[in-house]
């Protein structure tokens, strides 16, 4: 299992590099990211959230209590089309205990590779589209709080010091 970096860690603000080859080290990283995401629990995790600057994200929208998991592995993902827009509340494993409304495309088309080096193409809407956009933002060095309006960003900064201290206390307790 990997440790999830907490905002505003420098790596979270750094653009991830494309994956050049899908080797055993990458397969191990994928497995560790899935384990970390499920334990958190979360529905998506980008490699830079665990300190690795690679264009890799894992996503799974199944409920935590579901025994059968359905992970989506996206390597070198790119959104090639989008349409519409919607605003919905988001949270993030790197910004624990904070949620805020964020504007995103309503529908997207993303391409990339899976862990078997197979090209994949996903047309998504709803929560899956939102989650993919959120994780791809991470790969570009952005966190969802970077997308907040100036007023909401100012409110976030005020609350964040307290939230971060509480999250660290909880994290230490759970170890």
GUROGU-846292 format. One record per atom (N, C-alpha, C): residue number from 1; residue in three letters; atom name; x, y, z. Coordinates in steps of 0.1 Angstrom, whole numbers, plus 2048, in hexadecimal, padded with zeros to 3 digits. Each point is the difference from the previous one (the first is absolute). Example, Ala and Ser with C-alpha at 12.3 -4.5 7.8 and 13.67 -1.06 7.14 Angstrom:
<nodes>
  num  residuo  atomo  east  north   up
    1      ALA      N   884    7C7  84E
    1      ALA     CA   7F7    80C  800
    1      ALA      C   809    80C  800
    2      SER      N   7FC    80B  7F9
    2      SER     CA   809    80B  800
    2      SER      C   7F8    80B  808
</nodes>
This chain:
<nodes>
  num  residuo  atomo  east  north   up
    1      UNK      N   808    7F4  800
    1      UNK     CA   7F8    80C  800
    1      UNK      C   809    80C  800
    2      UNK      N   7FB    80B  7F9
    2      UNK     CA   808    80C  7FF
    2      UNK      C   7F9    80B  80A
    3      UNK      N   808    80A  803
    3      UNK     CA   7FB    80B  808
    3      UNK      C   7FB    80A  7F6
    4      UNK      N   7F4    806  803
    4      UNK     CA   7FA    80A  7F8
    4      UNK      C   805    80E  804
    5      UNK      N   805    807  7F6
    5      UNK     CA   806    80D  803
    5      UNK      C   7F4    80A  803
    6      UNK      N   802    809  809
    6      UNK     CA   7F6    80A  804
    6      UNK      C   803    80E  7FA
    7      UNK      N   7F6    806  7FB
    7      UNK     CA   801    80D  7FA
    7      UNK      C   806    80A  80A
    8      UNK      N   809    809  7FD
    8      UNK     CA   805    804  7F3
    8      UNK      C   80E    7FA  7FD
    9      UNK      N   802    7F3  802
    9      UNK     CA   80D    7FA  7FD
    9      UNK      C   805    804  7F2
   10      UNK      N   80D    802  7FF
   10      UNK     CA   806    805  7F4
   10      UNK      C   7FD    7F6  7F4
   11      UNK      N   800    7F3  802
   11      UNK     CA   7FE    7F7  7F6
   11      UNK      C   7F2    801  7FA
   12      UNK      N   7F6    803  808
   12      UNK     CA   7F3    802  7FC
   12      UNK      C   7FE    80B  7F6
   13      UNK      N   80A    809  800
   13      UNK     CA   800    80C  7F7
   13      UNK      C   809    7FE  7F4
   14      UNK      N   805    7F4  7FE
   14      UNK     CA   809    7FD  7F5
   14      UNK      C   7FA    7F7  7F6
   15      UNK      N   802    804  7F3
   15      UNK     CA   7FA    7F8  7F5
   15      UNK      C   807    7F3  7FF
   16      UNK      N   7F9    7F5  7FF
   16      UNK     CA   805    7F2  7FF
   16      UNK      C   805    7FE  7F2
   17      UNK      N   80A    7F7  7FF
   17      UNK     CA   807    7FD  7F3
   17      UNK      C   7F9    7F4  7FA
   18      UNK      N   800    7FF  7F2
   18      UNK     CA   7F9    7F5  7FA
   18      UNK      C   808    7F3  804
   19      UNK      N   7F8    7F5  800
   19      UNK     CA   806    7F3  803
   19      UNK      C   806    7FB  7F3
   20      UNK      N   80C    7FC  800
   20      UNK     CA   808    7FB  7F4
   20      UNK      C   7FE    7F1  7FE
   21      UNK      N   800    7F8  80A
   21      UNK     CA   7FD    7F2  7FE
   21      UNK      C   7F9    7FA  80C
   22      UNK      N   7F8    7F6  7FD
   22      UNK     CA   7F8    7FA  80B
   22      UNK      C   807    7F4  804
   23      UNK      N   808    801  80B
   23      UNK     CA   808    7F5  805
   23      UNK      C   7FB    7FB  80D
   24      UNK      N   807    7F7  806
   24      UNK     CA   7FC    7FB  80D
   24      UNK      C   7FF    80A  80B
   25      UNK      N   809    80A  800
   25      UNK     CA   800    80B  80A
   25      UNK      C   7F3    808  7FF
   26      UNK      N   7FB    802  7F3
   26      UNK     CA   7F4    807  7FF
   26      UNK      C   7F4    7F8  804
   27      UNK      N   800    7F3  7FD
   27      UNK     CA   7F6    7F7  804
   27      UNK      C   7FF    7FF  80F
   28      UNK      N   80B    800  807
   28      UNK     CA   801    800  80F
   28      UNK      C   7FA    80E  805
   29      UNK      N   803    80B  7FA
   29      UNK     CA   7FB    80D  803
   29      UNK      C   7F1    800  7FF
   30      UNK      N   7FB    7FB  7F5
   30      UNK     CA   7F1    7FF  7FE
   30      UNK      C   7FA    7F9  80B
   31      UNK      N   805    7F4  804
   31      UNK     CA   7FA    7F8  80B
   31      UNK      C   801    807  80D
   32      UNK      N   80B    807  803
   32      UNK     CA   801    808  80C
   32      UNK      C   7F6    80C  800
   33      UNK      N   7FE    806  7F5
   33      UNK     CA   7F7    80B  7FF
   33      UNK      C   7F2    7FB  802
   34      UNK      N   7FC    7F5  7FA
   34      UNK     CA   7F3    7FB  802
   34      UNK      C   7FE    7FC  80F
   35      UNK      N   809    7FA  806
   35      UNK     CA   7FF    7FC  80F
   35      UNK      C   7FE    80D  808
   36      UNK      N   808    80A  7FD
   36      UNK     CA   800    80D  807
   36      UNK      C   7F2    807  7FE
   37      UNK      N   7FB    800  7F4
   37      UNK     CA   7F3    806  7FD
   37      UNK      C   7F5    7F9  807
   38      UNK      N   800    7F3  7FF
   38      UNK     CA   7F5    7F8  807
   38      UNK      C   801    802  80F
   39      UNK      N   80C    800  806
   39      UNK     CA   801    801  80E
   39      UNK      C   7FB    80E  805
   40      UNK      N   802    80B  7F8
   40      UNK     CA   7FE    80E  804
   40      UNK      C   7F2    802  806
   41      UNK      N   7F5    7FD  7FC
   41      UNK     CA   7FD    7FB  7F2
   41      UNK      C   7FD    80C  7F7
   42      UNK      N   803    7FE  7F3
   42      UNK     CA   7FE    80A  7F6
   42      UNK      C   7FB    7F9  7F3
   43      UNK      N   7FD    809  7F6
   43      UNK     CA   7FC    7FB  7F3
   43      UNK      C   80A    802  7F5
   44      UNK      N   80B    808  803
   44      UNK     CA   80A    803  7F6
   44      UNK      C   80D    804  807
   45      UNK      N   80B    7FD  7F9
   45      UNK     CA   80D    804  806
   45      UNK      C   80A    801  7F4
   46      UNK      N   807    80C  800
   46      UNK     CA   80A    802  7F6
   46      UNK      C   80E    7FD  806
   47      UNK      N   809    7FC  7F7
   47      UNK     CA   80D    7FC  805
   47      UNK      C   807    80B  808
   48      UNK      N   7FF    80D  7FC
   48      UNK     CA   807    80A  807
   48      UNK      C   7FA    802  80E
   49      UNK      N   7F4    7FB  803
   49      UNK     CA   7FA    801  80D
   49      UNK      C   808    7F6  80A
   50      UNK      N   807    7F7  7FA
   50      UNK     CA   808    7F7  808
   50      UNK      C   80F    802  7FE
   51      UNK      N   803    80C  7FA
   51      UNK     CA   80E    804  7FF
   51      UNK      C   807    7FB  7F3
   52      UNK      N   7F9    7FB  7F6
   52      UNK     CA   806    7FB  7F4
   52      UNK      C   7FB    809  7F4
   53      UNK      N   80A    806  7FA
   53      UNK     CA   7FC    809  7F5
   53      UNK      C   7FF    7F9  7F2
   54      UNK      N   7F6    7F7  7FF
   54      UNK     CA   7FD    7F9  7F4
   54      UNK      C   7F2    802  7FC
   55      UNK      N   7FD    800  7F3
   55      UNK     CA   7F2    802  7FB
   55      UNK      C   7F8    7F3  802
   56      UNK      N   7FC    7FE  80C
   56      UNK     CA   7F9    7F4  804
   56      UNK      C   7F5    803  80A
   57      UNK      N   7F4    7FB  7FE
   57      UNK     CA   7F6    801  80A
   57      UNK      C   7F8    7F4  801
   58      UNK      N   7FA    7FD  80C
   58      UNK     CA   7F7    7F5  802
   58      UNK      C   7F3    805  805
   59      UNK      N   7F5    7FA  7FB
   59      UNK     CA   7F2    804  803
   59      UNK      C   7F8    7F4  802
   60      UNK      N   7F7    801  80A
   60      UNK     CA   7F6    7F5  802
   60      UNK      C   7F4    806  807
   61      UNK      N   7F5    800  7F9
   61      UNK     CA   7F4    806  806
   61      UNK      C   7F7    7F6  807
   62      UNK      N   805    7F3  802
   62      UNK     CA   7F8    7F7  808
   62      UNK      C   7FF    804  80E
   63      UNK      N   7F6    7FC  807
   63      UNK     CA   7FE    803  80E
   63      UNK      C   80B    7F9  808
   64      UNK      N   804    806  80B
   64      UNK     CA   80B    7FA  808
   64      UNK      C   7FD    7F2  805
   65      UNK      N   7F3    7FE  803
   65      UNK     CA   7FC    7F2  806
   65      UNK      C   7FF    7F6  7F5
   66      UNK      N   800    804  7F3
   66      UNK     CA   7FF    7F6  7F5
   66      UNK      C   80C    7F7  800
   67      UNK      N   7FE    7F3  7FF
   67      UNK     CA   80C    7F7  800
   67      UNK      C   807    801  7F3
   68      UNK      N   7F8    800  7F5
   68      UNK     CA   805    800  7F2
   68      UNK      C   804    80F  7FD
   69      UNK      N   80C    802  7FD
   69      UNK     CA   805    80D  7FC
   69      UNK      C   800    802  7F1
   70      UNK      N   800    80C  7FB
   70      UNK     CA   800    802  7F2
   70      UNK      C   809    80C  7FC
   71      UNK      N   80D    7FE  803
   71      UNK     CA   809    80C  7FE
   71      UNK      C   802    803  7F1
   72      UNK      N   802    80D  7FE
   72      UNK     CA   804    805  7F3
   72      UNK      C   80E    806  802
   73      UNK      N   809    7FB  7F8
   73      UNK     CA   80E    804  800
   73      UNK      C   803    809  7F4
   74      UNK      N   804    80C  802
   74      UNK     CA   802    809  7F4
   74      UNK      C   80F    804  801
   75      UNK      N   807    7FC  7F5
   75      UNK     CA   80E    804  7FF
   75      UNK      C   801    809  7F4
   76      UNK      N   808    80B  802
   76      UNK     CA   801    80B  7F6
   76      UNK      C   7F2    805  7FB
   77      UNK      N   7F7    802  809
   77      UNK     CA   7F2    804  7FB
   77      UNK      C   800    80E  7FA
   78      UNK      N   7F7    802  7F7
   78      UNK     CA   7FD    80D  7FA
   78      UNK      C   7F1    802  7FD
   79      UNK      N   7FB    80B  804
   79      UNK     CA   7F2    803  7FC
   79      UNK      C   800    805  7F2
   80      UNK      N   7F9    7FA  7F7
   80      UNK     CA   800    804  7F2
   80      UNK      C   7F4    807  7FC
   81      UNK      N   7F5    7FF  808
   81      UNK     CA   7F4    808  7FD
   81      UNK      C   7F8    802  80D
   82      UNK      N   7F9    80B  800
   82      UNK     CA   7F8    802  80C
   82      UNK      C   7F4    809  7FB
   83      UNK      N   7F5    7FF  808
   83      UNK     CA   7F5    809  7FD
   83      UNK      C   7F7    802  80C
   84      UNK      N   7F9    80B  800
   84      UNK     CA   7F7    804  80B
   84      UNK      C   808    804  80C
   85      UNK      N   7F9    803  80A
   85      UNK     CA   807    803  80D
   85      UNK      C   7F6    7FE  80B
   86      UNK      N   805    7FD  80C
   86      UNK     CA   7F8    7FE  80C
   86      UNK      C   809    803  80C
   87      UNK      N   7F9    804  80B
   87      UNK     CA   806    803  80C
   87      UNK      C   7FC    7F5  80A
   88      UNK      N   809    7FA  807
   88      UNK     CA   7FD    7F6  80A
   88      UNK      C   80B    801  80B
   89      UNK      N   7FD    7FB  80C
   89      UNK     CA   809    800  80B
   89      UNK      C   80B    7F5  7FE
   90      UNK      N   80C    804  803
   90      UNK     CA   80C    7F6  7FF
   90      UNK      C   807    800  80D
   91      UNK      N   807    7F5  803
   91      UNK     CA   809    7FF  80B
   91      UNK      C   80D    7FA  7FA
   92      UNK      N   80A    7FE  808
   92      UNK     CA   80D    7FB  7FB
   92      UNK      C   807    7F9  80C
   93      UNK      N   807    7F5  7FD
   93      UNK     CA   808    7F9  80A
   93      UNK      C   80B    809  805
   94      UNK      N   805    809  7F7
   94      UNK     CA   80B    809  804
   94      UNK      C   7FC    80C  807
   95      UNK      N   7F3    802  801
   95      UNK     CA   7FA    80C  807
   95      UNK      C   7F5    7FA  809
   96      UNK      N   804    7F8  80A
   96      UNK     CA   7F6    7F9  808
   96      UNK      C   7F6    809  807
   97      UNK      N   7F4    7FB  802
   97      UNK     CA   7F6    807  807
   97      UNK      C   7FC    80E  7FB
   98      UNK      N   801    802  7F3
   98      UNK     CA   7FC    80D  7FA
   98      UNK      C   7F9    7FC  7F3
   99      UNK      N   7F5    806  7FE
   99      UNK     CA   7F8    7FE  7F3
   99      UNK      C   7FC    80E  7FB
  100      UNK      N   7FF    801  7F3
  100      UNK     CA   7FB    80D  7FA
  100      UNK      C   7FB    7FD  7F2
  101      UNK      N   7F7    809  7FC
  101      UNK     CA   7FA    7FE  7F2
  101      UNK      C   80B    805  7F6
  102      UNK      N   801    7F8  7F5
  102      UNK     CA   809    802  7F5
  102      UNK      C   7F9    7FF  7F3
  103      UNK      N   803    809  7F7
  103      UNK     CA   7FB    7FF  7F2
  103      UNK      C   808    7F7  7F8
  104      UNK      N   7FA    7F7  7F9
  104      UNK     CA   807    7F6  7F7
  104      UNK      C   7F8    7FE  7F3
  105      UNK      N   806    7FA  7F6
  105      UNK     CA   7F9    7FC  7F4
  105      UNK      C   7F6    7F5  804
  106      UNK      N   7F4    801  7FA
  106      UNK     CA   7F6    7F6  803
  106      UNK      C   803    7F2  7FA
  107      UNK      N   806    800  7F4
  107      UNK     CA   803    7F4  7F9
  107      UNK      C   80E    801  7FA
  108      UNK      N   808    7F5  800
  108      UNK     CA   80D    800  7FB
  108      UNK      C   803    7F4  7F8
  109      UNK      N   80A    800  7F8
  109      UNK     CA   806    7F5  7F9
  109      UNK      C   80F    800  804
  110      UNK      N   804    7F5  806
  110      UNK     CA   80E    7FF  804
  110      UNK      C   807    7F4  7FA
  111      UNK      N   80C    801  7FC
  111      UNK     CA   808    7F5  7FA
  111      UNK      C   80D    7FE  808
  112      UNK      N   805    7F4  800
  112      UNK     CA   80C    7FD  807
  112      UNK      C   803    7F2  7FE
  113      UNK      N   807    7FA  80A
  113      UNK     CA   804    7F2  7FF
  113      UNK      C   7FC    7F9  80E
  114      UNK      N   7FD    7F3  7FF
  114      UNK     CA   7FE    7F9  80C
  114      UNK      C   80D    7F9  805
  115      UNK      N   7FF    7F9  80B
  115      UNK     CA   80D    7FA  805
  115      UNK      C   805    7F5  7F7
  116      UNK      N   7F9    7FB  7F6
  116      UNK     CA   804    7F6  7F6
  116      UNK      C   805    806  7F3
  117      UNK      N   803    80D  800
  117      UNK     CA   804    808  7F5
  117      UNK      C   7F6    801  7F5
  118      UNK      N   7F4    7FD  803
  118      UNK     CA   7F5    801  7F6
  118      UNK      C   7FA    80E  800
  119      UNK      N   7FF    805  7F4
  119      UNK     CA   7F9    80E  7FF
  119      UNK      C   7F2    7FF  804
  120      UNK      N   7FC    80A  808
  120      UNK     CA   7F2    800  805
  120      UNK      C   7FA    80E  7FC
  121      UNK      N   7F3    800  7FF
  121      UNK     CA   7F9    80C  7FC
  121      UNK      C   7F3    7FF  809
  122      UNK      N   7FD    80B  808
  122      UNK     CA   7F5    800  809
  122      UNK      C   7F8    80C  7FD
  123      UNK      N   7F3    7FE  7FE
  123      UNK     CA   7F7    80C  7FF
  123      UNK      C   7F8    7FF  80E
  124      UNK      N   801    80C  807
  124      UNK     CA   7FB    800  80D
  124      UNK      C   7F7    80C  803
  125      UNK      N   7F6    7FE  809
  125      UNK     CA   7F9    80C  805
  125      UNK      C   7FE    7FD  80F
  126      UNK      N   7F9    809  807
  126      UNK     CA   7FD    7FE  80E
  126      UNK      C   80C    7FF  808
  127      UNK      N   800    7F8  80B
  127      UNK     CA   80B    7FF  809
  127      UNK      C   80D    7FB  7FA
  128      UNK      N   7FF    7F7  7F6
  128      UNK     CA   80C    7FB  7FA
  128      UNK      C   807    80B  7F8
  129      UNK      N   7F9    808  7F9
  129      UNK     CA   806    80C  7F9
  129      UNK      C   806    809  80A
  130      UNK      N   7F9    803  80B
  130      UNK     CA   806    809  80A
  130      UNK      C   80C    7FA  806
  131      UNK      N   800    7F4  803
  131      UNK     CA   80C    7F9  807
  131      UNK      C   80C    800  7F6
  132      UNK      N   7FE    7FD  7F4
  132      UNK     CA   80B    800  7F6
  132      UNK      C   806    80E  7FF
  133      UNK      N   7F7    80A  7FF
  133      UNK     CA   805    80E  7FF
  133      UNK      C   808    804  80C
  134      UNK      N   7FB    7FC  80C
  134      UNK     CA   807    803  80C
  134      UNK      C   80E    7FA  801
  135      UNK      N   800    7F3  7FC
  135      UNK     CA   80D    7F9  801
  135      UNK      C   80A    805  7F5
  136      UNK      N   7FB    803  7F4
  136      UNK     CA   809    806  7F6
  136      UNK      C   805    80E  804
  137      UNK      N   7F8    807  807
  137      UNK     CA   805    80D  806
  137      UNK      C   80C    7FD  808
  138      UNK      N   7FF    7F6  809
  138      UNK     CA   80C    7FD  808
  138      UNK      C   80C    7FE  7F8
  139      UNK      N   7FF    7F8  7F5
  139      UNK     CA   80B    7FD  7F7
  139      UNK      C   806    80D  7FA
  140      UNK      N   7F8    80A  7FF
  140      UNK     CA   805    80D  7FB
  140      UNK      C   805    809  80B
  141      UNK      N   800    7FC  80C
  141      UNK     CA   805    808  80B
  141      UNK      C   7F5    809  807
  142      UNK      N   7F3    7FC  7FE
  142      UNK     CA   7F5    808  805
  142      UNK      C   7F8    7F8  80A
  143      UNK      N   7FC    806  80A
  143      UNK     CA   7F7    7FA  80A
  143      UNK      C   7F2    807  7FE
  144      UNK      N   7F5    7F9  804
  144      UNK     CA   7F3    806  7FE
  144      UNK      C   7FE    80E  807
  145      UNK      N   807    802  80B
  145      UNK     CA   7FF    80D  806
  145      UNK      C   806    80C  7F8
  146      UNK      N   809    7FC  7F6
  146      UNK     CA   805    80A  7F7
  146      UNK      C   7F5    805  7F6
  147      UNK      N   7F6    7F8  7FF
  147      UNK     CA   7F5    804  7F7
  147      UNK      C   7F5    808  807
  148      UNK      N   801    803  80D
  148      UNK     CA   7F6    807  807
  148      UNK      C   800    80F  7FC
  149      UNK      N   7F5    806  802
  149      UNK     CA   7FF    80F  7FD
  149      UNK      C   809    807  80B
  150      UNK      N   804    80C  7FD
  150      UNK     CA   808    808  80A
  150      UNK      C   7FA    800  80E
  151      UNK      N   7F3    802  801
  151      UNK     CA   7FA    801  80D
  151      UNK      C   800    7F2  807
  152      UNK      N   7FD    7F6  7F9
  152      UNK     CA   800    7F2  806
  152      UNK      C   80F    7FC  803
  153      UNK      N   809    804  7F8
  153      UNK     CA   80E    7FE  803
  153      UNK      C   805    806  80D
  154      UNK      N   7FB    80D  802
  154      UNK     CA   803    807  80D
  154      UNK      C   7FA    7F9  80C
  155      UNK      N   7F4    7FB  7FE
  155      UNK     CA   7F9    7F8  80B
  155      UNK      C   808    7F3  803
  156      UNK      N   804    7FA  7F5
  156      UNK     CA   808    7F3  801
  156      UNK      C   80C    803  808
  157      UNK      N   808    80A  7FD
  157      UNK     CA   80C    803  807
  157      UNK      C   7FE    802  80F
  158      UNK      N   7F5    806  803
  158      UNK     CA   7FD    803  80F
  158      UNK      C   7FE    7F2  807
  159      UNK      N   7F8    7F8  7F9
  159      UNK     CA   7FC    7F3  807
  159      UNK      C   80B    7F6  7FF
  160      UNK      N   809    801  7F6
  160      UNK     CA   809    7F5  7FD
  160      UNK      C   80A    7FD  80C
  161      UNK      N   805    80A  806
  161      UNK     CA   80A    7FE  80B
  161      UNK      C   7FA    7F7  80B
  162      UNK      N   7F3    803  804
  162      UNK     CA   7F9    7F8  80A
  162      UNK      C   7FE    7F2  7FB
  163      UNK      N   7FB    7FF  7F4
  163      UNK     CA   7FD    7F3  7FA
  163      UNK      C   80C    7F7  7FF
  164      UNK      N   80B    806  7FB
  164      UNK     CA   80D    7F9  7FF
  164      UNK      C   805    7FB  80D
  165      UNK      N   7FF    808  80A
  165      UNK     CA   805    7FC  80E
  165      UNK      C   7F8    7F4  805
  166      UNK      N   7F3    801  7FE
  166      UNK     CA   7F7    7F5  804
  166      UNK      C   802    7F3  7F8
  167      UNK      N   803    802  7F3
  167      UNK     CA   802    7F4  7F8
  167      UNK      C   80D    7F9  804
  168      UNK      N   80A    808  803
  168      UNK     CA   80D    7FA  804
  168      UNK      C   7FF    7F9  80D
  169      UNK      N   7F8    805  80A
  169      UNK     CA   7FD    7FA  80C
  169      UNK      C   7F9    7F2  7FE
  170      UNK      N   7F6    800  7F7
  170      UNK     CA   7F9    7F4  7FD
  170      UNK      C   809    7F6  7F9
  171      UNK      N   809    805  7F7
  171      UNK     CA   809    7F7  7F9
  171      UNK      C   80A    7F9  809
  172      UNK      N   805    807  80A
  172      UNK     CA   809    7FB  80A
  172      UNK      C   7F9    7F5  808
  173      UNK      N   7F4    803  804
  173      UNK     CA   7F8    7F6  808
  173      UNK      C   7FE    7F3  7F9
  174      UNK      N   7FD    801  7F3
  174      UNK     CA   7FD    7F4  7F8
  174      UNK      C   80C    7F7  7FD
  175      UNK      N   80C    805  802
  175      UNK     CA   80C    7F8  7FD
  175      UNK      C   803    7F6  80A
</nodes>
